[in-house]
Amino acid sequence: MSIRKLVITAVLAGSSQSETARRYGVSQGWVSRLMARYAAEGDAAFETRSRRPHTTPNATPPAVVEQILRLRKRLTEQGLDAGADTIVWHLTHHHQTTVSRATVHRILTREGTITPEPRKRPRSSYLRFQADQPNETWQSDFTHYRLTRPDGTPGTDAEIITWLDDHSRYVLHASAHQRVTAPVVLHTFRKACEQHGHPASVLTDNGMVYTVRYAGGRGGRNHLQHELRRLNIVQKNGRPNHPTTQGKVERFQQTMKKWLRAQPIQPTTTTELQTLIDTFVDEYNHRRPHRSLPHRQTPATAYQARPKATPNTDRTTDTHDRVRHDRVSTAGTITLRHNGTLYRIGIGKTYARTYVLALVQDLDIRIINAATGEILRDLTLDPTRIYQGTGRPPGPTRK
């Protein structure tokens, strides 16, 4: 028997409400409200009533819920990432709708679009590294993709080689071949260099097309090794059987192949495969938000935001280079310490609360919008002035 029925029965039998409250360890006010409900509803008062509010003014509007589910369906069908973070980015940048990640995840879970998975290792346990500048390190690897015969049956294997910038995840080159050989590696590397300049270093696995250091010294260096030595580019190789060292390019290949498999018309030749790869690379570099980059930047934005590294041919230069992550204050400034003194650098109230990158080389400073890559200010610090004004009239900039 529920405590509600016991209390009501005791009061109806002649016990006072205060005596009944003491006997059953409840408040007298609760007993009074229970008896009032019994008088109005009868035996329905024996059952617990829902505490859900009659109205939920802060609930997500149905139109936004429908938009979230449409985005989830469209991105999934296209073979692109369709997680809560990605959907939030699309809502903010393409639909002018602000929703928290937790809200999107809750909606997707409630609608049954998320398959529960075992809990993974915590992110704090990962050993993560990233180059500080574009072109500081290029990663490269190649993978296989099965072509399809005209009758729809599986065809021959093709191989796809990728050159990826470690700092920005920008795809510098991706191409399909019947087989990736050492001359193909050299050709694709030179093609990437023609478009993007020479990197300071490259990082690959120990495949024979990249290095022959495990070949017993027979035959000398291969094509890529000779080219890197000629250009003063540092060659790095991961440990054998340790692919996570080249994790960024490995992860890109996984994302690319997922997208390729989702296409309704599968390629039958390497030419058709190359057309699909070019389409995906353009989407990946310029429109797809990247979860590993600050503020879900696109790789193209991150690649263009900072000066490019180059092969180190002059080791006599000694400058103080640093990168600071900051946020513009409500007064339109950021602070920067130089030689023990804290300086205030004016950006403008128009950019208040904007996340920025400060690229500092001695007294030369460049302020960049962290999300878009826009250069907000380029100046040389004047150590005689604490406030480095913009030179513009006070007040927000007119747009």
ZIKA-V291552 format. One record per residue. N is the residue number from 1. D_FIRST is the distance of its C-alpha to the first C-alpha in Angstrom with 2 decimals. Layout:
N/D_FIRST ; N/D_FIRST
//
This chain:
1/0.00 ; 2/3.83 ; 3/6.63 ; 4/8.33 ; 5/6.66 ; 6/6.99 ; 7/10.44 ; 8/11.52 ; 9/10.85 ; 10/12.77 ; 11/15.53 ; 12/15.97 ; 13/16.34 ; 14/19.24 ; 15/18.35 ; 16/20.33 ; 17/19.04 ; 18/20.85 ; 19/19.52 ; 20/15.86 ; 21/16.79 ; 22/18.40 ; 23/15.66 ; 24/13.07 ; 25/15.93 ; 26/16.16 ; 27/19.26 ; 28/20.18 ; 29/21.41 ; 30/18.09 ; 31/16.57 ; 32/19.68 ; 33/19.48 ; 34/15.84 ; 35/17.02 ; 36/20.12 ; 37/18.35 ; 38/16.30 ; 39/19.71 ; 40/21.24 ; 41/18.84 ; 42/16.55 ; 43/13.26 ; 44/14.32 ; 45/13.31 ; 46/9.59 ; 47/11.06 ; 48/12.99 ; 49/16.64 ; 50/19.43 ; 51/21.59 ; 52/24.62 ; 53/27.55 ; 54/29.01 ; 55/32.39 ; 56/33.76 ; 57/37.36 ; 58/38.01 ; 59/37.02 ; 60/39.86 ; 61/41.72 ; 62/41.47 ; 63/45.26 ; 64/45.13 ; 65/42.38 ; 66/44.58 ; 67/47.60 ; 68/45.90 ; 69/45.01 ; 70/48.57 ; 71/50.05 ; 72/47.93 ; 73/49.07 ; 74/52.71 ; 75/53.09 ; 76/51.49 ; 77/53.81 ; 78/56.78 ; 79/55.95 ; 80/55.49 ; 81/52.81 ; 82/49.79 ; 83/47.45 ; 84/45.79 ; 85/48.75 ; 86/51.28 ; 87/49.42 ; 88/49.19 ; 89/52.96 ; 90/53.75 ; 91/51.61 ; 92/53.40 ; 93/56.94 ; 94/57.08 ; 95/54.51 ; 96/54.47 ; 97/50.66 ; 98/48.97 ; 99/45.63 ; 100/44.29 ; 101/44.18 ; 102/40.43 ; 103/39.85 ; 104/42.04 ; 105/40.38 ; 106/36.89 ; 107/38.16 ; 108/39.83 ; 109/36.75 ; 110/34.52 ; 111/37.12 ; 112/37.36 ; 113/41.02 ; 114/40.62 ; 115/40.34 ; 116/38.49 ; 117/40.94 ; 118/40.71 ; 119/41.20 ; 120/44.91 ; 121/46.82 ; 122/46.52 ; 123/49.46 ; 124/50.39 ; 125/51.46 ; 126/54.10 ; 127/57.73 ; 128/58.92 ; 129/62.51 ; 130/64.30 ; 131/67.91 ; 132/68.63 ; 133/71.06 ; 134/71.63 ; 135/74.18 ; 136/73.59 ; 137/72.20 ; 138/72.10 ; 139/69.92 ; 140/71.00 ; 141/69.74 ; 142/70.06 ; 143/67.65 ; 144/67.89 ; 145/66.91 ; 146/67.38 ; 147/69.47 ; 148/68.93 ; 149/71.66 ; 150/72.50 ; 151/70.82 ; 152/67.50 ; 153/67.67 ; 154/67.54 ; 155/70.93 ; 156/72.59 ; 157/71.24 ; 158/72.21 ; 159/71.87 ; 160/70.86 ; 161/72.11 ; 162/70.59 ; 163/71.86 ; 164/69.14 ; 165/69.44 ; 166/67.25 ; 167/66.72 ; 168/65.73 ; 169/64.76 ; 170/67.47 ; 171/68.79 ; 172/72.53 ; 173/73.43 ; 174/71.78 ; 175/73.85 ; 176/73.72 ; 177/76.31 ; 178/76.99 ; 179/77.08 ; 180/76.86 ; 181/79.95 ; 182/81.54 ; 183/83.84 ; 184/80.86 ; 185/79.07 ; 186/82.19 ; 187/82.70 ; 188/79.14 ; 189/79.31 ; 190/82.57 ; 191/81.19 ; 192/78.21 ; 193/80.66 ; 194/82.84 ; 195/79.93 ; 196/78.15 ; 197/80.65 ; 198/80.76 ; 199/77.76 ; 200/78.03 ; 201/76.37 ; 202/74.75 ; 203/71.88 ; 204/71.63 ; 205/70.72 ; 206/73.45 ; 207/74.37 ; 208/78.08 ; 209/78.47 ; 210/77.49 ; 211/78.99 ; 212/81.04 ; 213/80.39 ; 214/78.91 ; 215/81.82 ; 216/83.96 ; 217/86.29 ; 218/88.13 ; 219/89.32 ; 220/88.60 ; 221/86.21 ; 222/84.85 ; 223/85.23 ; 224/82.34 ; 225/83.22 ; 226/86.82 ; 227/85.72 ; 228/83.30 ; 229/85.96 ; 230/88.53 ; 231/86.24 ; 232/85.08 ; 233/81.46 ; 234/79.26 ; 235/77.75 ; 236/74.35 ; 237/72.75 ; 238/69.29 ; 239/68.83 ; 240/69.06 ; 241/65.74 ; 242/64.06 ; 243/63.57 ; 244/61.17 ; 245/64.26 ; 246/65.17 ; 247/61.55 ; 248/62.32 ; 249/64.70 ; 250/62.52 ; 251/59.55 ; 252/61.79 ; 253/62.92 ; 254/59.33 ; 255/58.60 ; 256/61.88 ; 257/61.37 ; 258/57.86 ; 259/59.46 ; 260/62.33 ; 261/60.11 ; 262/58.22 ; 263/61.45 ; 264/61.82 ; 265/65.50 ; 266/66.15 ; 267/69.59 ; 268/72.24 ; 269/74.82 ; 270/74.92 ; 271/76.27 ; 272/73.21 ; 273/70.99 ; 274/72.89 ; 275/72.29 ; 276/68.52 ; 277/68.68 ; 278/70.65 ; 279/68.07 ; 280/65.20 ; 281/67.12 ; 282/67.85 ; 283/64.16 ; 284/63.14 ; 285/65.75 ; 286/65.66 ; 287/62.40 ; 288/59.56 ; 289/57.67 ; 290/57.66 ; 291/54.54 ; 292/56.62 ; 293/58.90 ; 294/58.25 ; 295/56.70 ; 296/56.58 ; 297/60.35 ; 298/62.26 ; 299/64.60 ; 300/67.62 ; 301/66.57 ; 302/66.07 ; 303/69.37 ; 304/71.36 ; 305/69.79 ; 306/71.76 ; 307/75.35 ; 308/76.06 ; 309/76.92 ; 310/80.22 ; 311/81.86 ; 312/82.87 ; 313/86.66 ; 314/87.35 ; 315/85.67 ; 316/87.70 ; 317/85.55 ; 318/83.23 ; 319/81.00 ; 320/77.65 ; 321/75.29 ; 322/71.60 ; 323/68.75 ; 324/66.23 ; 325/62.96 ; 326/62.41 ; 327/60.97 ; 328/63.12 ; 329/62.16 ; 330/61.61 ; 331/65.22 ; 332/66.40 ; 333/67.49 ; 334/66.75 ; 335/67.98 ; 336/70.14 ; 337/71.52 ; 338/75.15 ; 339/77.25 ; 340/74.76 ; 341/74.64 ; 342/71.74 ; 343/72.98 ; 344/71.28 ; 345/72.05 ; 346/71.73 ; 347/70.13 ; 348/69.42 ; 349/66.46 ; 350/66.21 ; 351/64.68 ; 352/62.33 ; 353/59.25 ; 354/60.89 ; 355/60.63 ; 356/64.15 ; 357/66.18 ; 358/69.10 ; 359/71.83 ; 360/74.14 ; 361/77.51 ; 362/79.23 ; 363/79.79 ; 364/79.16 ; 365/75.69 ; 366/74.04 ; 367/70.71 ; 368/68.81 ; 369/65.69 ; 370/63.27 ; 371/61.59 ; 372/64.67 ; 373/67.61 ; 374/69.48 ; 375/72.01 ; 376/71.21 ; 377/74.01 ; 378/76.86 ; 379/78.69 ; 380/80.70 ; 381/79.31 ; 382/81.63 ; 383/81.12 ; 384/82.80 ; 385/80.07 ; 386/76.44 ; 387/75.35 ; 388/76.46 ; 389/76.51 ; 390/76.41 ; 391/79.53 ; 392/77.77 ; 393/77.29 ; 394/74.06 ; 395/70.99 ; 396/69.19 ; 397/71.43 ; 398/72.04 ; 399/71.03
//
